Amino acid sequence: MKKHILITGAGIAGLTAANFLAQQGHRVTLVDRTPAFSKAGFLISLKSFGVKIMDELGLTQALKSASSPSETVDFVETDETIIQSIAYDKMNENIERSVLISRGGLHEVLHDAIKSDVEILFDTTLVQVNEKGDYAEVKLSNGKTLCVDLIIVSEGLRSATRQQYFKDVQFEDFNMLYVGGRLKRYHHKKVGAFKIYIDVDKMLSIYPIAEDEIAIQCYIRSFEDLHGLRNNAASILHHVFGNYNAEVNQLLDTLLDEGLFFIDKMGMVHTSNLVNGRMVLLGDAGYCPTALSGMGASLSIYGAKALAHYIALDPDDLAVACKNYNDLMQPIITKFQDNAQNNASSFLPKNTFHLEQFVANFRNASFSDVQKIMTDPIVLTKDQENFILD
């Protein structure tokens, strides 16, 4: 039987779930607090099974059209000495090739695929949920009341709905400040040739993604409150990267003056159960592994397909479907959150000793060693790929 499913949060996870559930014939209502979709957004790297699932949705061509080229990446010390150079084609020869795309670009690809098949309510949030036995009554901020079979909460890391209705959830401050930006200007750098600076308690990535555009991402270890950090982005970047070369500092100054940038603190969400009655957590709202896992976007896409898969198997018993989804996801969540912790420890060394140790080990690593470091943590088992529970 076809169900009425409400998805609150039209990010990567919510839009992917809407695509799969609409294909199954369910009535889908999607609400989002933003007034409209925008192509703006910061870079994400869609890897491995995330790319494969987009192909299953028939969105590969649209994804490629919206993506940016990625050819090589140089990991370097602050004096520009190369630690390790990686060619993406060779590195990813045994897995799906990663796709570099803006978050807004991926949103648009997913949105365009289902905009005529689902009801989308912008500038709208979930206000109240009352479970009535075999359905849930939902009040929305636009004054509407809906009777739905399932509520998928995919509002992101700081989900208000999760905070209101899921009590057995812990939010872990990752003590990592993220600054992402995009600058529209012509430059002399090779498009698709990226550079990542490795340093104590910080990492700076420069991505020439077009002849007239550069993307920048910074990770900075920080134990300060987010509010104070947001109000001092310029002084923070100048203080942290002021000893870097003149070109880097000029690029950061121009980004702050002319570019579009975003600042936030990363976190993780921990819960032993993604399900509460007729509500289920999806994507960053339920298991954000932080950007340092390398798989945040792909994990959101995978979770959406997994939930839709189990709903297709048990459409008349959504409780069983959601339980199976939770049981599948828990070990996978642990895997990628552990990977984020390991990446933070390795690629953002805490002191000079750890930095020198990492640089020496990474520089002397063979290609097979580097491939193991870069790709092994981002694959799933065959059973997980096929949603087979232990």
Contacts in CASP RR format, 6 or more apart in sequence:
PFRMAT RR
TARGET T0000
AUTHOR 0000-0000-0000
METHOD contacts of the structure
MODEL  1
MKKHILITGAGIAGLTAANFLAQQGHRVTLVDRTPAFSKAGFLISLKSFG
VKIMDELGLTQALKSASSPSETVDFVETDETIIQSIAYDKMNENIERSVL
ISRGGLHEVLHDAIKSDVEILFDTTLVQVNEKGDYAEVKLSNGKTLCVDL
IIVSEGLRSATRQQYFKDVQFEDFNMLYVGGRLKRYHHKKVGAFKIYIDV
DKMLSIYPIAEDEIAIQCYIRSFEDLHGLRNNAASILHHVFGNYNAEVNQ
LLDTLLDEGLFFIDKMGMVHTSNLVNGRMVLLGDAGYCPTALSGMGASLS
IYGAKALAHYIALDPDDLAVACKNYNDLMQPIITKFQDNAQNNASSFLPK
NTFHLEQFVANFRNASFSDVQKIMTDPIVLTKDQENFILD
1 315 0 8 1.000
1 316 0 8 1.000
2 24 0 8 1.000
2 25 0 8 1.000
2 26 0 8 1.000
2 27 0 8 1.000
2 315 0 8 1.000
3 26 0 8 1.000
3 27 0 8 1.000
3 148 0 8 1.000
3 149 0 8 1.000
3 150 0 8 1.000
3 311 0 8 1.000
3 315 0 8 1.000
3 318 0 8 1.000
4 26 0 8 1.000
4 27 0 8 1.000
4 29 0 8 1.000
4 146 0 8 1.000
4 147 0 8 1.000
4 148 0 8 1.000
4 149 0 8 1.000
5 21 0 8 1.000
5 26 0 8 1.000
5 27 0 8 1.000
5 28 0 8 1.000
5 29 0 8 1.000
5 148 0 8 1.000
5 149 0 8 1.000
5 150 0 8 1.000
5 151 0 8 1.000
5 152 0 8 1.000
5 311 0 8 1.000
6 28 0 8 1.000
6 29 0 8 1.000
6 30 0 8 1.000
6 31 0 8 1.000
6 126 0 8 1.000
6 138 0 8 1.000
6 146 0 8 1.000
6 148 0 8 1.000
6 150 0 8 1.000
6 151 0 8 1.000
6 152 0 8 1.000
7 14 0 8 1.000
7 17 0 8 1.000
7 18 0 8 1.000
7 28 0 8 1.000
7 29 0 8 1.000
7 30 0 8 1.000
7 31 0 8 1.000
7 151 0 8 1.000
7 152 0 8 1.000
7 154 0 8 1.000
8 31 0 8 1.000
8 32 0 8 1.000
8 125 0 8 1.000
8 126 0 8 1.000
8 151 0 8 1.000
8 152 0 8 1.000
8 153 0 8 1.000
8 154 0 8 1.000
8 155 0 8 1.000
8 161 0 8 1.000
9 30 0 8 1.000
9 31 0 8 1.000
9 32 0 8 1.000
9 33 0 8 1.000
9 153 0 8 1.000
9 154 0 8 1.000
9 155 0 8 1.000
9 156 0 8 1.000
10 18 0 8 1.000
10 30 0 8 1.000
10 31 0 8 1.000
10 32 0 8 1.000
10 34 0 8 1.000
10 37 0 8 1.000
10 107 0 8 1.000
10 111 0 8 1.000
10 120 0 8 1.000
10 154 0 8 1.000
11 32 0 8 1.000
11 107 0 8 1.000
11 110 0 8 1.000
11 154 0 8 1.000
11 156 0 8 1.000
11 300 0 8 1.000
12 103 0 8 1.000
12 106 0 8 1.000
12 107 0 8 1.000
12 110 0 8 1.000
12 283 0 8 1.000
12 297 0 8 1.000
12 300 0 8 1.000
12 301 0 8 1.000
13 154 0 8 1.000
13 156 0 8 1.000
13 282 0 8 1.000
13 283 0 8 1.000
13 284 0 8 1.000
13 285 0 8 1.000
13 300 0 8 1.000
13 301 0 8 1.000
13 303 0 8 1.000
13 304 0 8 1.000
14 30 0 8 1.000
14 152 0 8 1.000
14 154 0 8 1.000
14 282 0 8 1.000
14 283 0 8 1.000
14 300 0 8 1.000
14 304 0 8 1.000
15 30 0 8 1.000
15 107 0 8 1.000
15 110 0 8 1.000
15 111 0 8 1.000
15 114 0 8 1.000
16 53 0 8 1.000
16 57 0 8 1.000
16 110 0 8 1.000
16 300 0 8 1.000
16 301 0 8 1.000
16 303 0 8 1.000
16 304 0 8 1.000
16 305 0 8 1.000
17 152 0 8 1.000
17 154 0 8 1.000
17 282 0 8 1.000
17 304 0 8 1.000
17 307 0 8 1.000
17 308 0 8 1.000
18 28 0 8 1.000
18 30 0 8 1.000
18 110 0 8 1.000
18 114 0 8 1.000
18 118 0 8 1.000
19 57 0 8 1.000
19 110 0 8 1.000
19 113 0 8 1.000
19 114 0 8 1.000
19 304 0 8 1.000
20 57 0 8 1.000
20 304 0 8 1.000
20 305 0 8 1.000
20 308 0 8 1.000
20 309 0 8 1.000
21 28 0 8 1.000
21 308 0 8 1.000
21 311 0 8 1.000
22 28 0 8 1.000
22 114 0 8 1.000
22 117 0 8 1.000
22 118 0 8 1.000
24 308 0 8 1.000
24 311 0 8 1.000
24 312 0 8 1.000
24 315 0 8 1.000
26 311 0 8 1.000
26 315 0 8 1.000
27 119 0 8 1.000
28 114 0 8 1.000
28 117 0 8 1.000
28 118 0 8 1.000
28 119 0 8 1.000
29 118 0 8 1.000
29 119 0 8 1.000
29 121 0 8 1.000
29 146 0 8 1.000
29 148 0 8 1.000
30 118 0 8 1.000
30 119 0 8 1.000
30 120 0 8 1.000
30 121 0 8 1.000
31 120 0 8 1.000
31 121 0 8 1.000
31 122 0 8 1.000
31 124 0 8 1.000
31 125 0 8 1.000
31 126 0 8 1.000
31 140 0 8 1.000
32 120 0 8 1.000
32 121 0 8 1.000
32 122 0 8 1.000
32 124 0 8 1.000
33 123 0 8 1.000
33 124 0 8 1.000
33 125 0 8 1.000
33 155 0 8 1.000
34 122 0 8 1.000
34 123 0 8 1.000
35 122 0 8 1.000
35 123 0 8 1.000
36 122 0 8 1.000
37 104 0 8 1.000
37 107 0 8 1.000
37 108 0 8 1.000
37 111 0 8 1.000
37 122 0 8 1.000
38 104 0 8 1.000
39 102 0 8 1.000
39 104 0 8 1.000
39 105 0 8 1.000
39 107 0 8 1.000
39 108 0 8 1.000
40 102 0 8 1.000
40 104 0 8 1.000
40 260 0 8 1.000
41 102 0 8 1.000
41 103 0 8 1.000
41 104 0 8 1.000
41 105 0 8 1.000
41 182 0 8 1.000
41 260 0 8 1.000
41 262 0 8 1.000
42 102 0 8 1.000
42 103 0 8 1.000
42 180 0 8 1.000
42 181 0 8 1.000
42 182 0 8 1.000
42 215 0 8 1.000
42 217 0 8 1.000
42 262 0 8 1.000
43 68 0 8 1.000
43 100 0 8 1.000
43 101 0 8 1.000
43 102 0 8 1.000
43 103 0 8 1.000
43 180 0 8 1.000
43 182 0 8 1.000
43 207 0 8 1.000
43 209 0 8 1.000
43 215 0 8 1.000
43 217 0 8 1.000
44 100 0 8 1.000
44 101 0 8 1.000
44 102 0 8 1.000
44 103 0 8 1.000
44 106 0 8 1.000
44 291 0 8 1.000
44 296 0 8 1.000
44 297 0 8 1.000
45 70 0 8 1.000
45 98 0 8 1.000
45 99 0 8 1.000
45 100 0 8 1.000
45 294 0 8 1.000
45 297 0 8 1.000
46 54 0 8 1.000
46 63 0 8 1.000
46 98 0 8 1.000
46 99 0 8 1.000
46 100 0 8 1.000
46 101 0 8 1.000
46 106 0 8 1.000
46 297 0 8 1.000
46 298 0 8 1.000
46 301 0 8 1.000
47 92 0 8 1.000
47 95 0 8 1.000
47 96 0 8 1.000
47 98 0 8 1.000
47 99 0 8 1.000
47 294 0 8 1.000
47 295 0 8 1.000
47 298 0 8 1.000
47 378 0 8 1.000
48 95 0 8 1.000
48 96 0 8 1.000
48 98 0 8 1.000
48 295 0 8 1.000
48 298 0 8 1.000
48 375 0 8 1.000
48 378 0 8 1.000
48 379 0 8 1.000
48 380 0 8 1.000
49 96 0 8 1.000
49 298 0 8 1.000
49 301 0 8 1.000
49 302 0 8 1.000
49 379 0 8 1.000
49 380 0 8 1.000
49 385 0 8 1.000
50 96 0 8 1.000
50 297 0 8 1.000
50 298 0 8 1.000
50 301 0 8 1.000
50 302 0 8 1.000
51 60 0 8 1.000
51 63 0 8 1.000
51 96 0 8 1.000
51 97 0 8 1.000
51 98 0 8 1.000
51 99 0 8 1.000
51 298 0 8 1.000
52 96 0 8 1.000
53 298 0 8 1.000
53 301 0 8 1.000
53 302 0 8 1.000
53 305 0 8 1.000
54 60 0 8 1.000
54 63 0 8 1.000
54 109 0 8 1.000
54 301 0 8 1.000
56 305 0 8 1.000
57 113 0 8 1.000
58 113 0 8 1.000
59 109 0 8 1.000
59 110 0 8 1.000
59 113 0 8 1.000
62 109 0 8 1.000
62 112 0 8 1.000
62 113 0 8 1.000
63 99 0 8 1.000
63 101 0 8 1.000
63 106 0 8 1.000
63 109 0 8 1.000
64 99 0 8 1.000
66 101 0 8 1.000
66 102 0 8 1.000
66 105 0 8 1.000
66 106 0 8 1.000
66 108 0 8 1.000
66 109 0 8 1.000
67 99 0 8 1.000
67 100 0 8 1.000
67 101 0 8 1.000
68 100 0 8 1.000
68 101 0 8 1.000
68 102 0 8 1.000
68 192 0 8 1.000
68 207 0 8 1.000
68 209 0 8 1.000
68 210 0 8 1.000
68 215 0 8 1.000
69 100 0 8 1.000
69 191 0 8 1.000
69 192 0 8 1.000
69 209 0 8 1.000
70 88 0 8 1.000
70 98 0 8 1.000
70 100 0 8 1.000
70 192 0 8 1.000
70 194 0 8 1.000
71 87 0 8 1.000
71 88 0 8 1.000
71 89 0 8 1.000
71 190 0 8 1.000
71 192 0 8 1.000
71 193 0 8 1.000
72 85 0 8 1.000
72 86 0 8 1.000
72 87 0 8 1.000
72 88 0 8 1.000
72 192 0 8 1.000
72 193 0 8 1.000
72 194 0 8 1.000
73 85 0 8 1.000
73 86 0 8 1.000
73 88 0 8 1.000
73 193 0 8 1.000
73 194 0 8 1.000
73 195 0 8 1.000
73 196 0 8 1.000
74 82 0 8 1.000
74 84 0 8 1.000
74 85 0 8 1.000
74 86 0 8 1.000
74 193 0 8 1.000
74 194 0 8 1.000
74 195 0 8 1.000
74 196 0 8 1.000
75 82 0 8 1.000
75 83 0 8 1.000
75 84 0 8 1.000
75 85 0 8 1.000
75 86 0 8 1.000
75 196 0 8 1.000
75 198 0 8 1.000
75 362 0 8 1.000
76 82 0 8 1.000
76 83 0 8 1.000
76 195 0 8 1.000
76 196 0 8 1.000
76 197 0 8 1.000
76 198 0 8 1.000
77 83 0 8 1.000
77 197 0 8 1.000
77 198 0 8 1.000
77 199 0 8 1.000
77 359 0 8 1.000
78 197 0 8 1.000
78 199 0 8 1.000
78 243 0 8 1.000
78 244 0 8 1.000
80 245 0 8 1.000
83 198 0 8 1.000
83 359 0 8 1.000
83 362 0 8 1.000
83 363 0 8 1.000
84 362 0 8 1.000
84 363 0 8 1.000
84 365 0 8 1.000
84 370 0 8 1.000
86 370 0 8 1.000
86 374 0 8 1.000
88 97 0 8 1.000
88 98 0 8 1.000
89 97 0 8 1.000
90 367 0 8 1.000
91 370 0 8 1.000
91 371 0 8 1.000
91 374 0 8 1.000
91 375 0 8 1.000
92 98 0 8 1.000
92 375 0 8 1.000
94 371 0 8 1.000
94 375 0 8 1.000
95 375 0 8 1.000
95 378 0 8 1.000
95 379 0 8 1.000
100 207 0 8 1.000
100 209 0 8 1.000
102 182 0 8 1.000
103 297 0 8 1.000
106 297 0 8 1.000
111 120 0 8 1.000
121 140 0 8 1.000
121 142 0 8 1.000
121 144 0 8 1.000
123 142 0 8 1.000
124 140 0 8 1.000
124 141 0 8 1.000
124 142 0 8 1.000
125 140 0 8 1.000
125 141 0 8 1.000
125 160 0 8 1.000
126 138 0 8 1.000
126 139 0 8 1.000
126 140 0 8 1.000
126 141 0 8 1.000
126 151 0 8 1.000
126 161 0 8 1.000
127 139 0 8 1.000
127 140 0 8 1.000
127 141 0 8 1.000
128 138 0 8 1.000
128 139 0 8 1.000
129 136 0 8 1.000
129 137 0 8 1.000
129 138 0 8 1.000
129 139 0 8 1.000
129 151 0 8 1.000
129 165 0 8 1.000
129 278 0 8 1.000
129 279 0 8 1.000
130 136 0 8 1.000
130 137 0 8 1.000
130 138 0 8 1.000
130 139 0 8 1.000
131 137 0 8 1.000
131 277 0 8 1.000
131 278 0 8 1.000
132 147 0 8 1.000
135 147 0 8 1.000
135 148 0 8 1.000
135 149 0 8 1.000
135 278 0 8 1.000
136 147 0 8 1.000
136 148 0 8 1.000
136 149 0 8 1.000
136 150 0 8 1.000
136 151 0 8 1.000
136 278 0 8 1.000
136 279 0 8 1.000
137 145 0 8 1.000
137 146 0 8 1.000
137 147 0 8 1.000
138 145 0 8 1.000
138 146 0 8 1.000
138 147 0 8 1.000
138 148 0 8 1.000
138 151 0 8 1.000
139 145 0 8 1.000
140 146 0 8 1.000
148 278 0 8 1.000
149 278 0 8 1.000
149 318 0 8 1.000
150 278 0 8 1.000
150 279 0 8 1.000
150 280 0 8 1.000
150 311 0 8 1.000
150 318 0 8 1.000
150 322 0 8 1.000
151 278 0 8 1.000
151 279 0 8 1.000
151 280 0 8 1.000
152 280 0 8 1.000
152 282 0 8 1.000
152 307 0 8 1.000
153 159 0 8 1.000
153 161 0 8 1.000
153 162 0 8 1.000
153 165 0 8 1.000
153 166 0 8 1.000
153 279 0 8 1.000
153 280 0 8 1.000
153 281 0 8 1.000
153 282 0 8 1.000
153 285 0 8 1.000
153 286 0 8 1.000
154 281 0 8 1.000
154 282 0 8 1.000
154 283 0 8 1.000
154 284 0 8 1.000
154 285 0 8 1.000
154 300 0 8 1.000
154 304 0 8 1.000
155 161 0 8 1.000
155 162 0 8 1.000
155 285 0 8 1.000
156 283 0 8 1.000
156 284 0 8 1.000
156 285 0 8 1.000
156 288 0 8 1.000
157 267 0 8 1.000
157 269 0 8 1.000
157 284 0 8 1.000
157 285 0 8 1.000
157 288 0 8 1.000
159 281 0 8 1.000
159 284 0 8 1.000
159 285 0 8 1.000
159 286 0 8 1.000
161 279 0 8 1.000
161 285 0 8 1.000
162 169 0 8 1.000
162 269 0 8 1.000
162 281 0 8 1.000
162 285 0 8 1.000
162 286 0 8 1.000
163 169 0 8 1.000
165 276 0 8 1.000
165 279 0 8 1.000
166 271 0 8 1.000
166 276 0 8 1.000
166 279 0 8 1.000
166 281 0 8 1.000
168 271 0 8 1.000
168 272 0 8 1.000
168 273 0 8 1.000
169 269 0 8 1.000
169 270 0 8 1.000
169 271 0 8 1.000
169 286 0 8 1.000
170 269 0 8 1.000
170 270 0 8 1.000
170 271 0 8 1.000
171 267 0 8 1.000
171 268 0 8 1.000
171 269 0 8 1.000
171 270 0 8 1.000
172 267 0 8 1.000
172 268 0 8 1.000
172 269 0 8 1.000
172 270 0 8 1.000
173 265 0 8 1.000
173 267 0 8 1.000
174 265 0 8 1.000
174 266 0 8 1.000
174 267 0 8 1.000
174 268 0 8 1.000
174 290 0 8 1.000
174 292 0 8 1.000
174 340 0 8 1.000
174 344 0 8 1.000
175 221 0 8 1.000
175 222 0 8 1.000
175 223 0 8 1.000
175 265 0 8 1.000
176 219 0 8 1.000
176 220 0 8 1.000
176 221 0 8 1.000
176 222 0 8 1.000
176 265 0 8 1.000
176 266 0 8 1.000
176 267 0 8 1.000
176 290 0 8 1.000
176 292 0 8 1.000
176 344 0 8 1.000
176 348 0 8 1.000
177 218 0 8 1.000
177 219 0 8 1.000
177 220 0 8 1.000
177 221 0 8 1.000
177 222 0 8 1.000
177 224 0 8 1.000
177 229 0 8 1.000
177 236 0 8 1.000
177 263 0 8 1.000
177 264 0 8 1.000
177 265 0 8 1.000
177 266 0 8 1.000
178 217 0 8 1.000
178 218 0 8 1.000
178 219 0 8 1.000
178 262 0 8 1.000
178 263 0 8 1.000
178 264 0 8 1.000
178 265 0 8 1.000
178 266 0 8 1.000
178 291 0 8 1.000
179 216 0 8 1.000
179 217 0 8 1.000
179 218 0 8 1.000
179 220 0 8 1.000
179 233 0 8 1.000
179 236 0 8 1.000
179 237 0 8 1.000
179 261 0 8 1.000
179 262 0 8 1.000
179 263 0 8 1.000
180 215 0 8 1.000
180 216 0 8 1.000
180 217 0 8 1.000
180 218 0 8 1.000
180 261 0 8 1.000
180 262 0 8 1.000
180 263 0 8 1.000
181 215 0 8 1.000
181 216 0 8 1.000
181 217 0 8 1.000
181 255 0 8 1.000
181 259 0 8 1.000
181 260 0 8 1.000
181 261 0 8 1.000
181 262 0 8 1.000
182 213 0 8 1.000
182 214 0 8 1.000
182 215 0 8 1.000
182 216 0 8 1.000
182 259 0 8 1.000
182 260 0 8 1.000
182 261 0 8 1.000
183 213 0 8 1.000
183 214 0 8 1.000
183 215 0 8 1.000
183 216 0 8 1.000
183 251 0 8 1.000
183 254 0 8 1.000
183 255 0 8 1.000
183 258 0 8 1.000
183 259 0 8 1.000
183 260 0 8 1.000
184 212 0 8 1.000
184 213 0 8 1.000
184 258 0 8 1.000
184 259 0 8 1.000
185 212 0 8 1.000
185 213 0 8 1.000
185 214 0 8 1.000
185 254 0 8 1.000
185 258 0 8 1.000
186 211 0 8 1.000
186 212 0 8 1.000
187 208 0 8 1.000
187 211 0 8 1.000
187 212 0 8 1.000
187 214 0 8 1.000
189 206 0 8 1.000
189 208 0 8 1.000
189 214 0 8 1.000
190 208 0 8 1.000
191 208 0 8 1.000
191 209 0 8 1.000
191 210 0 8 1.000
191 211 0 8 1.000
192 207 0 8 1.000
192 208 0 8 1.000
192 209 0 8 1.000
193 208 0 8 1.000
194 205 0 8 1.000
194 206 0 8 1.000
194 207 0 8 1.000
194 208 0 8 1.000
195 205 0 8 1.000
195 206 0 8 1.000
196 203 0 8 1.000
196 204 0 8 1.000
196 205 0 8 1.000
196 206 0 8 1.000
197 203 0 8 1.000
197 204 0 8 1.000
197 205 0 8 1.000
197 244 0 8 1.000
197 248 0 8 1.000
198 347 0 8 1.000
198 349 0 8 1.000
198 355 0 8 1.000
198 358 0 8 1.000
198 359 0 8 1.000
199 355 0 8 1.000
200 348 0 8 1.000
200 349 0 8 1.000
200 350 0 8 1.000
200 351 0 8 1.000
200 352 0 8 1.000
200 354 0 8 1.000
200 355 0 8 1.000
201 220 0 8 1.000
201 221 0 8 1.000
201 348 0 8 1.000
201 349 0 8 1.000
201 350 0 8 1.000
202 218 0 8 1.000
202 219 0 8 1.000
202 220 0 8 1.000
202 221 0 8 1.000
202 240 0 8 1.000
202 241 0 8 1.000
202 348 0 8 1.000
203 218 0 8 1.000
203 219 0 8 1.000
203 347 0 8 1.000
203 348 0 8 1.000
204 216 0 8 1.000
204 217 0 8 1.000
204 218 0 8 1.000
204 241 0 8 1.000
204 244 0 8 1.000
204 248 0 8 1.000
205 216 0 8 1.000
205 217 0 8 1.000
205 218 0 8 1.000
206 214 0 8 1.000
206 215 0 8 1.000
206 216 0 8 1.000
206 248 0 8 1.000
206 251 0 8 1.000
207 214 0 8 1.000
207 215 0 8 1.000
207 216 0 8 1.000
207 217 0 8 1.000
208 214 0 8 1.000
209 215 0 8 1.000
214 251 0 8 1.000
216 251 0 8 1.000
216 252 0 8 1.000
216 255 0 8 1.000
216 261 0 8 1.000
218 237 0 8 1.000
218 240 0 8 1.000
218 241 0 8 1.000
219 291 0 8 1.000
219 292 0 8 1.000
219 348 0 8 1.000
220 236 0 8 1.000
220 240 0 8 1.000
221 348 0 8 1.000
221 350 0 8 1.000
222 229 0 8 1.000
222 265 0 8 1.000
226 264 0 8 1.000
226 265 0 8 1.000
229 236 0 8 1.000
229 263 0 8 1.000
229 265 0 8 1.000
230 263 0 8 1.000
230 264 0 8 1.000
233 256 0 8 1.000
233 261 0 8 1.000
233 263 0 8 1.000
234 256 0 8 1.000
237 252 0 8 1.000
237 256 0 8 1.000
238 249 0 8 1.000
238 252 0 8 1.000
241 248 0 8 1.000
241 249 0 8 1.000
241 252 0 8 1.000
242 249 0 8 1.000
255 261 0 8 1.000
266 288 0 8 1.000
266 290 0 8 1.000
266 291 0 8 1.000
266 292 0 8 1.000
267 288 0 8 1.000
267 290 0 8 1.000
268 287 0 8 1.000
268 288 0 8 1.000
268 289 0 8 1.000
268 290 0 8 1.000
268 337 0 8 1.000
268 340 0 8 1.000
269 281 0 8 1.000
269 284 0 8 1.000
269 285 0 8 1.000
269 286 0 8 1.000
269 287 0 8 1.000
269 288 0 8 1.000
270 337 0 8 1.000
271 281 0 8 1.000
271 286 0 8 1.000
271 287 0 8 1.000
272 330 0 8 1.000
273 326 0 8 1.000
274 280 0 8 1.000
274 281 0 8 1.000
274 282 0 8 1.000
274 286 0 8 1.000
274 287 0 8 1.000
274 322 0 8 1.000
274 325 0 8 1.000
274 326 0 8 1.000
274 329 0 8 1.000
275 281 0 8 1.000
275 319 0 8 1.000
275 322 0 8 1.000
275 323 0 8 1.000
275 325 0 8 1.000
275 326 0 8 1.000
277 319 0 8 1.000
277 322 0 8 1.000
278 318 0 8 1.000
280 307 0 8 1.000
280 322 0 8 1.000
280 325 0 8 1.000
280 326 0 8 1.000
281 287 0 8 1.000
282 300 0 8 1.000
282 303 0 8 1.000
282 304 0 8 1.000
282 307 0 8 1.000
283 299 0 8 1.000
283 300 0 8 1.000
283 303 0 8 1.000
283 304 0 8 1.000
284 296 0 8 1.000
284 300 0 8 1.000
287 299 0 8 1.000
287 329 0 8 1.000
287 333 0 8 1.000
287 336 0 8 1.000
287 337 0 8 1.000
288 296 0 8 1.000
289 295 0 8 1.000
289 296 0 8 1.000
289 299 0 8 1.000
289 333 0 8 1.000
289 336 0 8 1.000
289 337 0 8 1.000
289 339 0 8 1.000
289 340 0 8 1.000
290 296 0 8 1.000
290 337 0 8 1.000
290 340 0 8 1.000
290 344 0 8 1.000
292 340 0 8 1.000
292 343 0 8 1.000
292 344 0 8 1.000
292 347 0 8 1.000
292 348 0 8 1.000
293 299 0 8 1.000
293 336 0 8 1.000
293 337 0 8 1.000
293 339 0 8 1.000
293 340 0 8 1.000
293 343 0 8 1.000
294 336 0 8 1.000
294 339 0 8 1.000
294 340 0 8 1.000
294 343 0 8 1.000
294 378 0 8 1.000
295 336 0 8 1.000
295 339 0 8 1.000
295 378 0 8 1.000
296 336 0 8 1.000
298 378 0 8 1.000
299 332 0 8 1.000
299 333 0 8 1.000
299 336 0 8 1.000
302 332 0 8 1.000
302 380 0 8 1.000
303 325 0 8 1.000
303 329 0 8 1.000
306 325 0 8 1.000
306 328 0 8 1.000
306 329 0 8 1.000
306 387 0 8 1.000
307 321 0 8 1.000
307 322 0 8 1.000
307 325 0 8 1.000
309 387 0 8 1.000
310 320 0 8 1.000
310 321 0 8 1.000
310 322 0 8 1.000
310 324 0 8 1.000
310 325 0 8 1.000
310 328 0 8 1.000
310 387 0 8 1.000
311 318 0 8 1.000
311 321 0 8 1.000
313 321 0 8 1.000
313 324 0 8 1.000
314 320 0 8 1.000
314 321 0 8 1.000
314 324 0 8 1.000
315 321 0 8 1.000
324 389 0 8 1.000
327 389 0 8 1.000
328 384 0 8 1.000
328 387 0 8 1.000
328 389 0 8 1.000
332 380 0 8 1.000
332 384 0 8 1.000
335 377 0 8 1.000
336 377 0 8 1.000
339 377 0 8 1.000
339 378 0 8 1.000
342 377 0 8 1.000
346 358 0 8 1.000
347 358 0 8 1.000
349 355 0 8 1.000
349 357 0 8 1.000
349 358 0 8 1.000
362 370 0 8 1.000
365 373 0 8 1.000
383 389 0 8 1.000
383 390 0 8 1.000
END
